[in-house]
């Protein structure tokens, strides 16, 4: 398959997105802002490969003057959480609290935080940003130079540290995530999106990650009115990329997956679709659909766990991964390089964590392709995206297929 799917018993939906609303709280039954009656709280905790449990964890506390604590009202399971669930991302430790898509109400603020007050309703970007370093000042929030508290690990893994992330590997700070009743937000005076009352959590929650991630994936393509955009993966990021590409003026969007519900959702969003189980020669099919030229722009909304069971390179990737000789499966990247129209653009919002093999660098170079990648600069895009939600241009809640309690 193109997108990673959950293992047996995992509570993931067909669009790789499950809303997890908080339970059992109101302003009337909790003493804000002083919170004297602290007690352990519930959270989803990683204990190892395919071992995630709802545990009690310590009540988060203010650790720095710029912090805030929020009562989580909604959170989501992201497709990239599967990389942690399947333990393909290094740097996880038993006891890590998962989740990087959350929103809620501010219940406590640090003494130096002048941007937030108790009672504010905020969405929490998955990238933690100081707002003051050179990269943040340039709007490159996902490579904030100060928010990764494990900078040495980040330098070793990536050459230079990137931003801290919620609920992810210790390579990106090891911060507790938002699949929990409460969340500490570091650098909260910068790491937040204030949102209005009167709009449901379901419409706003995906400003935390998946909506701006799909949007950035499309923006990186520099879409022109004559462009055909091909998108691999119809999970939540792929769905947002489809709609973003069309909002940005693409002439045509072609989406690739094999899950019927995902393909139906992609068609509903305006894409033509390819079921790669039915048509495994994706390169040939895309060339046929574009009069032999190939799509001008290609988006990888899959990442490191790409599947294609009948393809020789996919079998090769799985064998090398099993022997710990390769960390990531690059099937989609190879297809994109081979099929993209010369002088086109490859955009890679899909998450990769380490090393790949058999990468067609010759085709990439000789075709003059441009590659743009990166974790999402969430706050660069959210003012515009919130306005589009308020104006009714898009309702991101269409990706929700299941709503369940935290436990």
C-alpha positions in Angstrom: 0.0 0.0 0.0 1.1 3.6 -0.4 0.2 4.7 3.1 1.0 2.9 6.3 -1.9 1.2 7.9 -2.5 0.4 11.6 -1.9 -3.0 13.1 -4.6 -5.2 14.6 -6.5 -3.5 17.4 -5.1 0.0 16.9 -7.7 2.7 17.0 -7.0 4.4 13.7 -9.5 5.4 11.1 -9.5 5.0 7.4 -8.1 8.5 6.9 -5.5 8.0 9.6 -7.2 10.5 11.8 -9.1 9.9 15.0 -10.4 12.6 17.2 -9.9 11.9 20.9 -12.1 14.3 23.0 -11.3 14.9 26.6 -13.7 13.6 29.2 -15.0 14.5 32.6 -14.1 18.2 33.0 -15.8 21.6 33.2 -14.8 25.0 34.6 -17.2 24.2 37.5 -15.4 21.2 38.8 -11.8 22.2 38.6 -10.2 25.1 40.6 -8.4 27.3 38.1 -6.1 29.0 37.9 -4.2 27.8 41.1 -4.9 24.1 40.5 -4.1 23.1 44.1 -5.7 19.6 43.8 -3.1 18.2 41.5 -3.4 14.5 40.8 -2.1 12.1 38.1 -3.8 12.5 34.7 -4.6 10.2 31.8 -2.5 10.0 28.7 -1.6 7.6 25.9 1.9 6.3 26.6 4.4 4.5 24.3 5.9 1.4 25.9 7.5 -0.2 22.8 6.8 -1.6 19.4 3.0 -1.6 18.9 2.5 -1.2 22.6 0.6 2.0 23.5 -1.5 2.2 26.7 -3.7 4.7 28.5 -1.8 5.3 31.7 -1.8 7.8 34.5 1.0 10.3 34.3 2.1 13.2 36.4 0.1 16.4 36.2 2.2 18.8 34.0 3.6 21.9 35.7 5.0 25.2 34.7 8.7 24.8 34.2 9.6 28.1 32.6 8.1 31.6 32.6 7.0 31.4 29.0 5.1 28.1 29.5 1.4 27.5 29.6 -0.7 24.5 30.6 -3.8 23.6 28.6 -6.7 21.4 29.4 -7.0 19.4 26.2 -10.4 19.5 24.7 -9.6 17.6 21.5 -6.6 15.7 20.1 -5.9 13.5 17.1 -3.9 10.5 16.1 -1.7 11.4 13.2 -0.5 9.1 10.4 3.1 9.8 11.5 2.2 8.4 14.9 2.3 5.0 13.1 6.1 5.4 12.6 6.3 5.5 16.4 3.8 2.7 16.9 5.7 0.5 14.6 9.0 1.8 16.1 10.6 3.0 12.8 11.7 6.3 14.4 14.8 6.1 16.6 15.0 7.9 20.0 11.8 6.7 21.6 11.7 5.7 25.3 9.2 3.7 27.3 6.9 6.1 29.1 6.8 8.8 26.4 3.5 10.5 26.1 2.3 10.5 22.4 0.4 13.1 20.3 1.3 16.2 18.4 -2.2 17.4 17.4 -4.1 19.0 20.2 -6.1 22.0 21.3 -7.8 23.2 24.4 -8.2 25.9 27.0 -5.4 27.6 28.8 -5.6 26.9 32.5 -2.2 28.2 33.7 0.4 30.6 32.4 4.0 31.3 33.3 5.0 34.6 34.8 6.8 35.8 31.6 4.0 34.8 29.2 2.2 38.0 28.2 0.6 36.6 25.1 -1.8 34.2 26.8 -4.2 34.3 29.7 -6.3 31.7 31.6 -9.4 30.9 29.5 -7.8 31.5 26.1 -8.8 28.9 23.5 -5.8 27.7 21.5 -4.7 25.2 19.0 -1.1 23.9 19.7 1.2 23.7 16.6 3.2 20.4 16.6 6.4 22.4 16.1 7.7 24.1 19.3 9.0 27.6 18.4 10.9 30.2 20.4 9.8 33.0 18.1 13.1 34.8 18.6 15.9 32.9 16.9 17.0 33.8 13.4 15.1 30.9 11.8 11.9 31.8 13.6 12.3 35.4 12.6 12.5 34.2 9.0 9.3 32.1 9.4 11.3 28.8 9.3 9.6 27.6 12.5 10.2 23.9 12.0 13.9 24.5 12.3 13.8 26.7 15.4 17.3 26.9 16.8 16.3 26.9 20.5 13.3 24.7 21.2 15.0 21.2 20.9 16.2 20.6 24.4 18.2 17.6 23.1 20.2 19.7 20.7 23.1 17.3 20.8 21.0 14.4 19.6 19.5 16.5 16.9 22.9 17.6 15.7 24.2 14.0 15.6 21.1 12.7 13.7 20.5 15.5 11.3 23.7 17.5 11.1 22.0 20.4 12.8 19.2 20.4 15.3 15.7 21.1 14.2 12.7 22.3 16.3 11.4 20.5 19.3 8.2 18.5 18.5 5.4 17.4 20.8 5.0 13.7 21.5 7.7 12.5 19.2 11.2 11.1 19.3 13.9 12.4 21.8 15.8 13.5 18.7 13.3 16.3 18.6 13.3 17.1 22.4 11.3 14.2 23.9 8.5 16.5 24.9 5.3 15.0 26.3 2.5 15.0 23.8 -1.1 16.0 23.6 -2.9 12.7 23.6 -3.6 13.5 27.2 -5.9 15.3 29.6 -3.4 18.2 30.1 -0.5 19.4 28.1 2.5 21.7 29.1 3.3 24.0 26.2 6.9 25.3 26.2 7.5 28.7 24.6 3.7 29.0 24.7 3.8 32.7 24.0 5.0 31.8 20.5 3.8 28.2 20.2 0.0 28.7 19.9 -2.8 29.7 17.6 -5.5 31.6 19.2 -8.9 30.6 17.8 -12.4 32.1 18.3 -15.3 30.7 20.1 -18.3 29.6 18.0 -16.3 27.3 15.7 -16.1 23.6 16.6 -13.0 21.9 17.7 -13.4 19.5 14.8 -13.0 22.4 12.3 -10.0 23.9 14.1 -8.0 21.0 15.5 -6.2 20.2 12.2 -4.6 23.7 12.2 -2.1 21.9 14.6 -0.5 19.8 11.8 -2.4 18.1 9.0 -4.0 21.1 7.4 -0.9 23.3 7.3 1.2 20.2 6.4 -0.9 19.5 3.3 -1.0 23.2 2.5 2.8 23.5 2.7 3.2 20.4 0.6 1.2 22.1 -2.1 2.7 25.6 -1.7 6.2 24.1 -2.1 5.1 23.0 -5.6 4.8 26.6 -6.8 1.6 25.5 -8.6 0.7 27.1 -11.9 -2.7 27.1 -13.6 -1.6 24.5 -16.2 -0.2 22.1 -13.7 -1.1 18.5 -13.1 -0.3 17.6 -9.5 0.2 13.9 -8.5 -0.2 13.1 -4.8 0.9 9.8 -3.3 -1.1 8.8 -0.2 -4.7 9.7 0.5 -4.4 9.7 4.3 -5.2 13.0 6.1 -2.2 14.9 4.8 -2.8 13.7 1.3 -6.5 14.7 1.5 -5.5 18.2 2.7 -2.8 18.4 0.0 -5.5 17.5 -2.7 -7.8 20.4 -1.6 -4.9 22.8 -1.1 -3.5 22.1 -4.6 -6.9 22.9 -6.0 -7.4 26.0 -3.9 -4.0 27.1 -5.1 -5.1 26.8 -8.7 -3.9 23.4 -10.0 -5.6 22.4 -13.3 -5.7 18.8 -12.3 -4.9 16.6 -9.2 -4.3 12.8 -9.4 -4.3 10.9 -6.1 -2.8 7.5 -5.6 -3.8 5.0 -2.9 -5.5 1.6 -2.5 -7.9 2.1 0.4 -11.4 2.5 -1.0 -12.6 5.0 1.6 -9.5 7.1 1.0 -10.0 7.0 -2.7 -13.7 8.0 -2.4 -12.7 10.9 -0.1 -10.1 12.0 -2.6 -12.6 11.9 -5.5 -15.1 13.9 -3.3 -12.3 16.5 -3.0 -11.9 16.9 -6.7 -9.1 14.5 -7.5 -8.8 11.8 -10.1 -7.7 8.6 -8.4 -5.5 5.6 -9.1 -5.9 2.4 -7.1 -2.4 1.0 -7.2 -3.6 -2.5 -6.4 -5.6 -2.5 -9.6 -3.0 -0.5 -11.6 0.4 -1.3 -10.1 2.4 0.4 -12.9 1.9 3.9 -11.4 4.6 5.5 -13.6 3.1 4.1 -16.8 -0.4 5.1 -15.7 0.5 8.6 -14.9 2.4 9.0 -18.2 -0.7 7.7 -20.0 -2.9 10.3 -18.1 -0.6 13.2 -19.1 0.1 12.4 -22.7 3.5 11.0 -21.9 4.8 14.1 -20.2 4.3 13.2 -16.6 2.9 15.4 -13.9 4.6 18.8 -13.4 4.4 18.6 -9.6 4.5 15.5 -7.3 3.8 15.3 -3.6 4.8 12.5 -1.3 2.2 12.3 1.5 3.4 8.8 2.5 6.8 8.9 4.0 9.1 6.2 5.3 6.6 3.3 5.5 5.6 3.1 1.8 4.1 -0.2 0.7 3.8 -1.7 -2.8 3.7 -5.4 -2.3 4.3 -6.5 -5.9 7.2 -4.1 -6.7 10.7 -5.4 -6.7 12.1 -2.3 -5.0 9.5 -2.5 -2.3 10.5 -6.1 -1.5 14.1 -5.1 -1.5 13.3 -2.2 1.0 11.5 -4.5 3.3 14.3 -7.0 3.3 17.0 -4.4 4.0 14.8 -2.8 6.7 14.4 -6.2 8.4 18.1 -6.6 8.5 18.6 -3.1 9.8 20.5 -2.1 6.7 18.0 0.6 5.8 15.6 2.6 7.9 13.2 4.1 5.4 11.3 2.6 2.4 11.7 4.9 -0.6 9.3 3.4 -3.1 7.3 6.5 -3.5 10.3 8.8 -3.9 11.6 6.6 -6.7 8.3 6.7 -8.5 8.1 10.5 -8.2 11.6 11.0 -9.6 11.0 8.7 -12.5 7.6 10.1 -13.5 7.8 13.8 -12.8 8.0 16.0 -15.8 11.5 17.3 -16.4 12.1 20.7 -14.7 9.3 19.8 -12.3 9.0 19.9 -8.5 9.0 17.2 -5.9 7.4 18.1 -2.6 8.0 15.8 0.4 5.8 16.5 3.5 5.9 12.7 4.2 8.1 12.0 7.2 11.5 10.3 6.8 13.8 9.5 9.6 17.1 8.0 8.5 18.6 6.3 5.5 17.4 5.0 2.1 18.9 2.9 -0.6 18.8 2.7 -4.4 18.0 6.4 -4.8 17.9 7.5 -8.5 20.0 10.5 -8.1 21.0 10.4 -11.8 17.4 10.8 -12.9 16.8 13.5 -10.4 19.9 15.5 -11.5 19.5 15.0 -15.3 15.8 15.9 -15.3 16.5 19.1 -13.4 14.0 18.4 -10.7 13.6 20.6 -7.7 13.1 18.9 -4.3 11.5 20.7 -1.4 11.0 19.0 2.0 10.7 19.8 5.7 8.6 19.6 8.8 5.8 22.1 8.6 6.3 25.8 9.5 2.9 25.7 11.1 2.6 29.4 12.2 3.7 30.6 8.8 0.4 29.4 7.3 -2.2 29.4 10.1 -3.5 33.0 9.9 -4.4 32.4 6.2 -5.8 29.0 6.9 -7.9 30.1 9.8 -9.4 32.8 7.6 -10.2 30.2 5.0 -12.0 28.1 7.6 -13.9 31.2 8.9 -14.8 32.1 5.3 -16.1 28.7 4.5 -13.6 27.9 1.8 -12.7 24.6 3.5 -14.0 22.6 6.5 -11.1 20.3 7.6 -13.4 18.2 9.7 -14.2 16.1 6.6 -11.3 13.8 7.5 -12.8 12.7 10.7 -14.3 9.2 10.6 -14.2 8.2 14.3 -14.6 10.0 17.5 -13.6 8.2 20.7 -12.7 8.9 24.3 -9.2 9.1 25.5 -9.5 5.7 27.3 
